[in-house]
């Protein structure tokens, strides 16, 4: 999917959020400023979360309550799989809600094979290419 604006990216996140179920994990990858947190805001809106969604860069994990729990992880500052494991990160990969993982490439092989894989690429004209693959169940967006 191509997004021409922040609002379109949020709308794509909303549509994905409407498809998610308890226990789903979403891997979000893309360069700085690609729109991972904007997409997360759309997902949160679909879950009925009214709190402001911000990138949890300095806290690593933010937890939100809506129609389901949402765990929002930002692994940008993590050194890798060992640090993720030592912080107890694996529990977020098998959640009692839904987990979004920004910079999921930092944990490589630890990511669940049935996670939704969302890759956001900034194109030369500033638009975003948003690719959604995988997932634990059929999703009309992928």
N, C-alpha and C positions, 0 to 999 in steps of 0.2 A: 504494500500500500504506500502511496505517496502522500505526505502531509505537507501542505503549503503554509501552515501557521501553527502557532502554539495551541490554538483552539482545536484545530483538526487533530493534532497529536493527542490532546486531552480526550477528544471524542473517540478516537481509536482505543485509547485506554479504557474509556467507559464501556465501549462495546465488548472489549475483552473481559472486563470486570463482570459484566452481566453473564458471561459464559463460565466463570470460575466457580469451583465447588470447594467445600471444606477439604483440606488436605492438599490442595494444589500448590505447586511451587512455580514461580515465574522467574526465569533468569533474564536479566536486563543487561545487555552489553551495548556499548557505543562509546565514542570519544567524549571528552569533557564538553558539556554544552549541547550534546546531541538531542536531549529531551527525555532522558530516562525518568527523571523526577516528574516531569510534566505528564508523562504517560501514567506514572504511579498515581498522580492526582486524579486522573480520570478513572482509574481502577477503584480508588478509594470512594469516589463519588458514587459509583455503581453499587458499592457496598453500604451506602447510606452513611458514610463517615462525614461528619460536618467539621471536624477539627482541620486546621490548616496542615497540609502535608508538606514537610520540608525534608531536604536530604539529610539523613542522619549521620553525616560524615564524621562528626566528632564523638557521637555516642555509639556508633555502629548499628544500633537497633532502636527502632521506634515501634511501639505497639499502639494500635488504634482499635477502638470498638465501634462496630456498626452492625449490620445484619450478621456479620461474622467477624472474628478477630482478624486483624491484618498486621503482619509483622513485616516491617520495611527495613531491610538491611542495606548498608552501603559499605562495601568492602574495599573502597579506594585506598585507604591507609593500611590495610592488612598486608603483611609480608607474604602470605601464602597459606597453604593448607594446614601446616602445623599450628600457626597462630589461630586459625579458624577453629581447629579442633580443640586447642587449649582454652578457648573462650566458651566452649560448649556449643559451638555453632551448629553442630549436627542436629540438635533438637529442633532447630528452625527448619530443617529440611524434611521433617515429618511432623508438620504442625497440627494443632487442634483448630486451625483456622486456615488462612492463606498467607503464603510468604512470598514477598518480592525481594529479589537479590540483585542490587545494582553492583556492577563490576564482578559479576559471577565468574568471570574467567580467572580470577585470583584463586579460586578453590578447585579449578579444573576437574579432576577425576572424582571429587567428592559430590559434585552436583548429581542429583537424582536423574536417572536415564529417562524418566517419564515427565520431567519438568517441561513447561512451556518455554521455548527459547525465543526471546525477542531480541532482534538485532536492529539497532537504529544507526543509519549511516547518513551523514550530511553530504548531500550532493553539491556539485559545483555551483548551482544556482541558489543554494541555501535551503532548498526543500529537503525533507527527510524521507528516506526510504525505510519503511518499517516492515520487517519480515518476522512473521510469527510461525514457528514450526513446533512440532512435537505436542506434548501434553499428555495428560493421563486419561483423557477422554476426547471424544469428537468435539471440535470447536469450529463453528461456522466461519470464523475469521481466518483460520490457518490454511 
